[in-house]
Amino acid sequence: MAIIGKVDSLWRYPVKSMRGEEMDELFAGYAGVYGDRLWAFVSDAGPKEFPYFTGRQQRRMICYPARFRDPANAAAPSNQKEAEENGAWSLPASARPLTVDVETPDGKVFAIDHPALIDSLRAGVEHSDGITLLRSDRSMTDCAPLSLFSLQTVRQLEQESGTPIDKRQFRANVCLDLPDMAGFAEDAFVGKSLRLGSKVVVSIIKRDGRCMMITLNPDTAEKSPAVLKTVAQKHEGKAGLYAAVLLEGTIRRGDPVELLD
């Protein structure tokens, strides 16, 4: 067992494909980060295996900040203490009313279920009829409950692609700083476990297969195709990690990262 780095930053995305919020700490449960991707928009035109309406269809969507109206209430499960101390399962988000407000790029603020928000998302998009709102008690992630990405991998991709890259483009929950490791060194963690902070233990399941979302600047939605091209040509189309939570708890910015096996 060895300390290999620290938690650089933590991110939660109340609405799938909208702008995330940086957190000082977050609760990582078996079902994922509490409050992460509880809301999503789906399209009748989308495939059954991935019906979500995302930045693939509307690039501007990633520039819409989504915030919980009551941040304290949305920070952790109502039974957090019991879950952490006694090993009980944390309660899902349905146990609390978690209202989200969304700000459009032109500064208007709507409740997540306001029809005008869908109208804003639909603007300029072909075949955008049939967009509806979906609410889940647990994170609507693409593959696994938790996603991780290292700063070293961001820097390597910048060098390889010749393109400035913001770490937020990879939409990870946990950004890691692994100062003694090269970019993509975390690929070797697959099949192993990490301890994040004093409590949370995660099992690294697989590398993260990437799509065009990583080409989008999180502030402007402008595309940098060279990013995805580089990942595809040099890294088998994969960058970052998916993980399952083995031991629930709170992760904090600056927490040590320990490789367990």
Contacts in CASP RR format, 6 or more apart in sequence:
PFRMAT RR
TARGET T0000
AUTHOR 0000-0000-0000
METHOD contacts of the structure
MODEL  1
MAIIGKVDSLWRYPVKSMRGEEMDELFAGYAGVYGDRLWAFVSDAGPKEF
PYFTGRQQRRMICYPARFRDPANAAAPSNQKEAEENGAWSLPASARPLTV
DVETPDGKVFAIDHPALIDSLRAGVEHSDGITLLRSDRSMTDCAPLSLFS
LQTVRQLEQESGTPIDKRQFRANVCLDLPDMAGFAEDAFVGKSLRLGSKV
VVSIIKRDGRCMMITLNPDTAEKSPAVLKTVAQKHEGKAGLYAAVLLEGT
IRRGDPVELLD
1 258 0 8 1.000
1 259 0 8 1.000
1 260 0 8 1.000
1 261 0 8 1.000
2 258 0 8 1.000
2 259 0 8 1.000
3 256 0 8 1.000
3 257 0 8 1.000
3 258 0 8 1.000
4 178 0 8 1.000
4 180 0 8 1.000
4 181 0 8 1.000
4 257 0 8 1.000
4 258 0 8 1.000
4 259 0 8 1.000
5 176 0 8 1.000
5 177 0 8 1.000
5 178 0 8 1.000
5 179 0 8 1.000
5 180 0 8 1.000
5 256 0 8 1.000
5 257 0 8 1.000
6 176 0 8 1.000
6 177 0 8 1.000
6 254 0 8 1.000
6 255 0 8 1.000
6 256 0 8 1.000
6 257 0 8 1.000
7 174 0 8 1.000
7 175 0 8 1.000
7 176 0 8 1.000
7 177 0 8 1.000
7 196 0 8 1.000
7 197 0 8 1.000
7 251 0 8 1.000
7 252 0 8 1.000
7 253 0 8 1.000
7 254 0 8 1.000
7 255 0 8 1.000
7 256 0 8 1.000
7 257 0 8 1.000
8 151 0 8 1.000
8 167 0 8 1.000
8 175 0 8 1.000
8 176 0 8 1.000
8 177 0 8 1.000
8 253 0 8 1.000
8 254 0 8 1.000
9 22 0 8 1.000
9 167 0 8 1.000
9 174 0 8 1.000
9 175 0 8 1.000
9 253 0 8 1.000
10 22 0 8 1.000
10 23 0 8 1.000
10 24 0 8 1.000
10 25 0 8 1.000
10 26 0 8 1.000
10 173 0 8 1.000
10 174 0 8 1.000
10 175 0 8 1.000
10 251 0 8 1.000
10 252 0 8 1.000
10 253 0 8 1.000
11 20 0 8 1.000
11 21 0 8 1.000
11 22 0 8 1.000
11 23 0 8 1.000
11 168 0 8 1.000
11 171 0 8 1.000
11 172 0 8 1.000
11 173 0 8 1.000
11 174 0 8 1.000
11 175 0 8 1.000
12 20 0 8 1.000
12 21 0 8 1.000
12 23 0 8 1.000
12 26 0 8 1.000
12 33 0 8 1.000
12 35 0 8 1.000
12 36 0 8 1.000
12 173 0 8 1.000
13 19 0 8 1.000
13 20 0 8 1.000
13 21 0 8 1.000
13 36 0 8 1.000
13 37 0 8 1.000
13 66 0 8 1.000
13 171 0 8 1.000
14 20 0 8 1.000
14 21 0 8 1.000
14 35 0 8 1.000
14 36 0 8 1.000
14 37 0 8 1.000
14 38 0 8 1.000
14 39 0 8 1.000
14 66 0 8 1.000
14 67 0 8 1.000
14 68 0 8 1.000
14 74 0 8 1.000
14 100 0 8 1.000
15 37 0 8 1.000
15 38 0 8 1.000
15 39 0 8 1.000
15 40 0 8 1.000
15 41 0 8 1.000
15 64 0 8 1.000
15 66 0 8 1.000
15 100 0 8 1.000
15 102 0 8 1.000
15 112 0 8 1.000
16 37 0 8 1.000
16 39 0 8 1.000
16 40 0 8 1.000
16 41 0 8 1.000
16 52 0 8 1.000
16 54 0 8 1.000
16 140 0 8 1.000
17 40 0 8 1.000
17 41 0 8 1.000
17 52 0 8 1.000
17 53 0 8 1.000
17 54 0 8 1.000
17 55 0 8 1.000
17 61 0 8 1.000
17 62 0 8 1.000
17 213 0 8 1.000
18 61 0 8 1.000
18 62 0 8 1.000
18 64 0 8 1.000
18 65 0 8 1.000
18 66 0 8 1.000
18 102 0 8 1.000
19 62 0 8 1.000
19 63 0 8 1.000
19 64 0 8 1.000
19 65 0 8 1.000
19 66 0 8 1.000
19 218 0 8 1.000
20 65 0 8 1.000
20 66 0 8 1.000
20 168 0 8 1.000
20 171 0 8 1.000
21 65 0 8 1.000
21 66 0 8 1.000
21 67 0 8 1.000
23 253 0 8 1.000
24 252 0 8 1.000
24 253 0 8 1.000
25 75 0 8 1.000
25 250 0 8 1.000
25 251 0 8 1.000
25 252 0 8 1.000
25 253 0 8 1.000
26 33 0 8 1.000
26 34 0 8 1.000
26 36 0 8 1.000
26 75 0 8 1.000
26 173 0 8 1.000
26 250 0 8 1.000
26 251 0 8 1.000
27 33 0 8 1.000
27 34 0 8 1.000
27 75 0 8 1.000
27 76 0 8 1.000
27 77 0 8 1.000
27 80 0 8 1.000
27 90 0 8 1.000
27 248 0 8 1.000
27 249 0 8 1.000
27 250 0 8 1.000
27 251 0 8 1.000
28 34 0 8 1.000
28 145 0 8 1.000
28 146 0 8 1.000
28 173 0 8 1.000
28 196 0 8 1.000
28 200 0 8 1.000
28 202 0 8 1.000
28 245 0 8 1.000
28 248 0 8 1.000
28 249 0 8 1.000
28 250 0 8 1.000
28 251 0 8 1.000
29 83 0 8 1.000
29 90 0 8 1.000
29 145 0 8 1.000
29 245 0 8 1.000
29 248 0 8 1.000
29 249 0 8 1.000
30 89 0 8 1.000
30 90 0 8 1.000
30 145 0 8 1.000
30 244 0 8 1.000
30 245 0 8 1.000
30 248 0 8 1.000
31 90 0 8 1.000
31 92 0 8 1.000
31 138 0 8 1.000
31 139 0 8 1.000
31 145 0 8 1.000
32 138 0 8 1.000
32 139 0 8 1.000
32 141 0 8 1.000
32 145 0 8 1.000
32 146 0 8 1.000
32 173 0 8 1.000
32 245 0 8 1.000
33 139 0 8 1.000
33 145 0 8 1.000
33 146 0 8 1.000
33 173 0 8 1.000
34 74 0 8 1.000
34 75 0 8 1.000
34 76 0 8 1.000
34 77 0 8 1.000
34 90 0 8 1.000
34 93 0 8 1.000
35 68 0 8 1.000
35 74 0 8 1.000
35 93 0 8 1.000
35 98 0 8 1.000
35 139 0 8 1.000
36 139 0 8 1.000
36 141 0 8 1.000
36 173 0 8 1.000
37 136 0 8 1.000
37 139 0 8 1.000
37 140 0 8 1.000
37 141 0 8 1.000
38 93 0 8 1.000
38 98 0 8 1.000
38 100 0 8 1.000
38 135 0 8 1.000
38 136 0 8 1.000
38 137 0 8 1.000
38 138 0 8 1.000
38 139 0 8 1.000
38 140 0 8 1.000
39 66 0 8 1.000
39 100 0 8 1.000
39 112 0 8 1.000
39 133 0 8 1.000
39 134 0 8 1.000
39 135 0 8 1.000
39 136 0 8 1.000
40 52 0 8 1.000
40 53 0 8 1.000
40 133 0 8 1.000
40 134 0 8 1.000
40 136 0 8 1.000
40 140 0 8 1.000
41 52 0 8 1.000
41 53 0 8 1.000
41 54 0 8 1.000
41 118 0 8 1.000
41 121 0 8 1.000
41 131 0 8 1.000
41 132 0 8 1.000
41 133 0 8 1.000
41 134 0 8 1.000
42 51 0 8 1.000
42 52 0 8 1.000
42 53 0 8 1.000
42 131 0 8 1.000
42 132 0 8 1.000
42 133 0 8 1.000
42 134 0 8 1.000
43 51 0 8 1.000
43 52 0 8 1.000
43 53 0 8 1.000
43 57 0 8 1.000
43 128 0 8 1.000
43 130 0 8 1.000
43 131 0 8 1.000
44 129 0 8 1.000
44 130 0 8 1.000
44 131 0 8 1.000
44 132 0 8 1.000
45 127 0 8 1.000
45 128 0 8 1.000
45 129 0 8 1.000
45 130 0 8 1.000
46 52 0 8 1.000
46 53 0 8 1.000
50 142 0 8 1.000
52 140 0 8 1.000
53 61 0 8 1.000
53 121 0 8 1.000
53 128 0 8 1.000
53 131 0 8 1.000
54 61 0 8 1.000
54 213 0 8 1.000
55 61 0 8 1.000
55 62 0 8 1.000
55 213 0 8 1.000
55 216 0 8 1.000
55 221 0 8 1.000
56 211 0 8 1.000
56 212 0 8 1.000
56 213 0 8 1.000
57 125 0 8 1.000
57 128 0 8 1.000
58 121 0 8 1.000
58 122 0 8 1.000
58 124 0 8 1.000
58 125 0 8 1.000
58 128 0 8 1.000
59 216 0 8 1.000
59 221 0 8 1.000
59 223 0 8 1.000
60 105 0 8 1.000
60 221 0 8 1.000
61 121 0 8 1.000
61 221 0 8 1.000
62 213 0 8 1.000
62 216 0 8 1.000
62 218 0 8 1.000
62 221 0 8 1.000
63 105 0 8 1.000
63 218 0 8 1.000
63 219 0 8 1.000
63 220 0 8 1.000
63 221 0 8 1.000
64 102 0 8 1.000
64 103 0 8 1.000
64 104 0 8 1.000
64 105 0 8 1.000
64 121 0 8 1.000
65 102 0 8 1.000
65 103 0 8 1.000
66 100 0 8 1.000
66 101 0 8 1.000
66 102 0 8 1.000
66 103 0 8 1.000
66 112 0 8 1.000
67 100 0 8 1.000
67 101 0 8 1.000
67 102 0 8 1.000
67 103 0 8 1.000
68 74 0 8 1.000
68 98 0 8 1.000
68 99 0 8 1.000
68 100 0 8 1.000
69 99 0 8 1.000
69 100 0 8 1.000
69 101 0 8 1.000
70 98 0 8 1.000
70 99 0 8 1.000
73 96 0 8 1.000
73 97 0 8 1.000
73 98 0 8 1.000
74 96 0 8 1.000
74 98 0 8 1.000
76 90 0 8 1.000
76 250 0 8 1.000
77 83 0 8 1.000
77 90 0 8 1.000
77 91 0 8 1.000
77 92 0 8 1.000
77 95 0 8 1.000
78 91 0 8 1.000
78 95 0 8 1.000
78 96 0 8 1.000
79 88 0 8 1.000
79 90 0 8 1.000
79 91 0 8 1.000
79 95 0 8 1.000
80 90 0 8 1.000
80 249 0 8 1.000
80 250 0 8 1.000
82 88 0 8 1.000
83 89 0 8 1.000
83 90 0 8 1.000
83 91 0 8 1.000
83 248 0 8 1.000
83 249 0 8 1.000
84 199 0 8 1.000
84 248 0 8 1.000
84 249 0 8 1.000
84 250 0 8 1.000
87 248 0 8 1.000
90 248 0 8 1.000
92 137 0 8 1.000
92 138 0 8 1.000
93 136 0 8 1.000
93 137 0 8 1.000
93 138 0 8 1.000
94 137 0 8 1.000
99 111 0 8 1.000
99 112 0 8 1.000
100 111 0 8 1.000
100 112 0 8 1.000
101 109 0 8 1.000
101 110 0 8 1.000
101 111 0 8 1.000
101 112 0 8 1.000
102 109 0 8 1.000
102 110 0 8 1.000
102 111 0 8 1.000
102 112 0 8 1.000
102 117 0 8 1.000
103 109 0 8 1.000
104 110 0 8 1.000
104 117 0 8 1.000
104 120 0 8 1.000
108 116 0 8 1.000
108 120 0 8 1.000
110 116 0 8 1.000
110 117 0 8 1.000
110 120 0 8 1.000
111 117 0 8 1.000
112 133 0 8 1.000
113 133 0 8 1.000
118 131 0 8 1.000
118 132 0 8 1.000
118 133 0 8 1.000
121 128 0 8 1.000
121 131 0 8 1.000
122 128 0 8 1.000
122 131 0 8 1.000
134 140 0 8 1.000
139 145 0 8 1.000
141 147 0 8 1.000
143 205 0 8 1.000
143 206 0 8 1.000
143 208 0 8 1.000
143 242 0 8 1.000
144 205 0 8 1.000
144 206 0 8 1.000
144 242 0 8 1.000
144 243 0 8 1.000
144 244 0 8 1.000
145 243 0 8 1.000
145 244 0 8 1.000
145 245 0 8 1.000
146 173 0 8 1.000
146 174 0 8 1.000
146 202 0 8 1.000
146 242 0 8 1.000
146 243 0 8 1.000
146 244 0 8 1.000
146 245 0 8 1.000
147 170 0 8 1.000
147 171 0 8 1.000
147 172 0 8 1.000
147 173 0 8 1.000
147 174 0 8 1.000
147 208 0 8 1.000
147 240 0 8 1.000
147 241 0 8 1.000
147 242 0 8 1.000
147 243 0 8 1.000
148 172 0 8 1.000
148 173 0 8 1.000
148 174 0 8 1.000
148 175 0 8 1.000
148 176 0 8 1.000
148 186 0 8 1.000
148 202 0 8 1.000
148 204 0 8 1.000
148 240 0 8 1.000
148 241 0 8 1.000
148 242 0 8 1.000
148 243 0 8 1.000
149 167 0 8 1.000
149 170 0 8 1.000
149 172 0 8 1.000
149 174 0 8 1.000
149 175 0 8 1.000
149 176 0 8 1.000
149 208 0 8 1.000
149 239 0 8 1.000
149 240 0 8 1.000
149 241 0 8 1.000
150 175 0 8 1.000
150 176 0 8 1.000
150 177 0 8 1.000
150 178 0 8 1.000
150 181 0 8 1.000
150 183 0 8 1.000
150 185 0 8 1.000
150 186 0 8 1.000
150 240 0 8 1.000
151 167 0 8 1.000
151 175 0 8 1.000
151 176 0 8 1.000
151 177 0 8 1.000
151 178 0 8 1.000
152 177 0 8 1.000
152 178 0 8 1.000
152 179 0 8 1.000
152 181 0 8 1.000
152 182 0 8 1.000
152 183 0 8 1.000
152 184 0 8 1.000
152 185 0 8 1.000
153 183 0 8 1.000
153 184 0 8 1.000
153 186 0 8 1.000
153 239 0 8 1.000
153 240 0 8 1.000
154 165 0 8 1.000
154 167 0 8 1.000
154 170 0 8 1.000
155 183 0 8 1.000
156 182 0 8 1.000
156 183 0 8 1.000
156 184 0 8 1.000
157 165 0 8 1.000
157 227 0 8 1.000
157 230 0 8 1.000
157 231 0 8 1.000
157 239 0 8 1.000
158 164 0 8 1.000
158 165 0 8 1.000
160 230 0 8 1.000
160 234 0 8 1.000
161 224 0 8 1.000
161 226 0 8 1.000
161 227 0 8 1.000
161 229 0 8 1.000
161 230 0 8 1.000
162 226 0 8 1.000
163 224 0 8 1.000
163 226 0 8 1.000
163 227 0 8 1.000
165 224 0 8 1.000
165 227 0 8 1.000
166 217 0 8 1.000
166 218 0 8 1.000
166 219 0 8 1.000
167 175 0 8 1.000
168 218 0 8 1.000
169 213 0 8 1.000
169 214 0 8 1.000
169 215 0 8 1.000
169 216 0 8 1.000
169 217 0 8 1.000
169 218 0 8 1.000
169 227 0 8 1.000
170 208 0 8 1.000
170 210 0 8 1.000
170 214 0 8 1.000
170 239 0 8 1.000
170 240 0 8 1.000
171 213 0 8 1.000
172 240 0 8 1.000
174 196 0 8 1.000
174 251 0 8 1.000
176 186 0 8 1.000
176 257 0 8 1.000
178 185 0 8 1.000
178 186 0 8 1.000
178 257 0 8 1.000
184 235 0 8 1.000
184 239 0 8 1.000
186 204 0 8 1.000
186 240 0 8 1.000
186 241 0 8 1.000
187 207 0 8 1.000
187 238 0 8 1.000
187 240 0 8 1.000
187 241 0 8 1.000
189 204 0 8 1.000
189 241 0 8 1.000
189 259 0 8 1.000
190 204 0 8 1.000
190 205 0 8 1.000
190 206 0 8 1.000
190 207 0 8 1.000
190 241 0 8 1.000
191 203 0 8 1.000
191 204 0 8 1.000
191 205 0 8 1.000
192 203 0 8 1.000
192 204 0 8 1.000
192 259 0 8 1.000
192 260 0 8 1.000
192 261 0 8 1.000
193 201 0 8 1.000
193 202 0 8 1.000
193 203 0 8 1.000
193 204 0 8 1.000
193 246 0 8 1.000
193 259 0 8 1.000
193 260 0 8 1.000
193 261 0 8 1.000
194 201 0 8 1.000
194 202 0 8 1.000
194 204 0 8 1.000
194 243 0 8 1.000
194 257 0 8 1.000
194 258 0 8 1.000
194 259 0 8 1.000
194 260 0 8 1.000
195 201 0 8 1.000
195 256 0 8 1.000
195 257 0 8 1.000
195 258 0 8 1.000
195 260 0 8 1.000
196 202 0 8 1.000
196 251 0 8 1.000
196 255 0 8 1.000
196 257 0 8 1.000
197 251 0 8 1.000
197 252 0 8 1.000
197 255 0 8 1.000
197 256 0 8 1.000
197 257 0 8 1.000
197 258 0 8 1.000
198 255 0 8 1.000
199 247 0 8 1.000
199 248 0 8 1.000
199 249 0 8 1.000
199 250 0 8 1.000
200 245 0 8 1.000
200 247 0 8 1.000
200 248 0 8 1.000
200 249 0 8 1.000
200 250 0 8 1.000
200 251 0 8 1.000
201 245 0 8 1.000
201 246 0 8 1.000
201 247 0 8 1.000
201 260 0 8 1.000
202 243 0 8 1.000
202 244 0 8 1.000
202 245 0 8 1.000
202 246 0 8 1.000
203 243 0 8 1.000
203 244 0 8 1.000
203 246 0 8 1.000
204 241 0 8 1.000
204 242 0 8 1.000
204 243 0 8 1.000
205 241 0 8 1.000
205 242 0 8 1.000
205 243 0 8 1.000
205 244 0 8 1.000
206 241 0 8 1.000
206 242 0 8 1.000
207 236 0 8 1.000
207 238 0 8 1.000
207 239 0 8 1.000
207 240 0 8 1.000
207 241 0 8 1.000
207 242 0 8 1.000
208 238 0 8 1.000
208 239 0 8 1.000
208 240 0 8 1.000
208 241 0 8 1.000
208 242 0 8 1.000
209 237 0 8 1.000
209 238 0 8 1.000
209 239 0 8 1.000
210 228 0 8 1.000
210 231 0 8 1.000
210 237 0 8 1.000
210 238 0 8 1.000
210 239 0 8 1.000
211 228 0 8 1.000
212 223 0 8 1.000
212 228 0 8 1.000
214 227 0 8 1.000
214 228 0 8 1.000
214 231 0 8 1.000
214 239 0 8 1.000
215 223 0 8 1.000
215 224 0 8 1.000
215 225 0 8 1.000
215 227 0 8 1.000
215 228 0 8 1.000
216 222 0 8 1.000
216 223 0 8 1.000
216 224 0 8 1.000
217 223 0 8 1.000
217 224 0 8 1.000
231 237 0 8 1.000
231 238 0 8 1.000
231 239 0 8 1.000
END
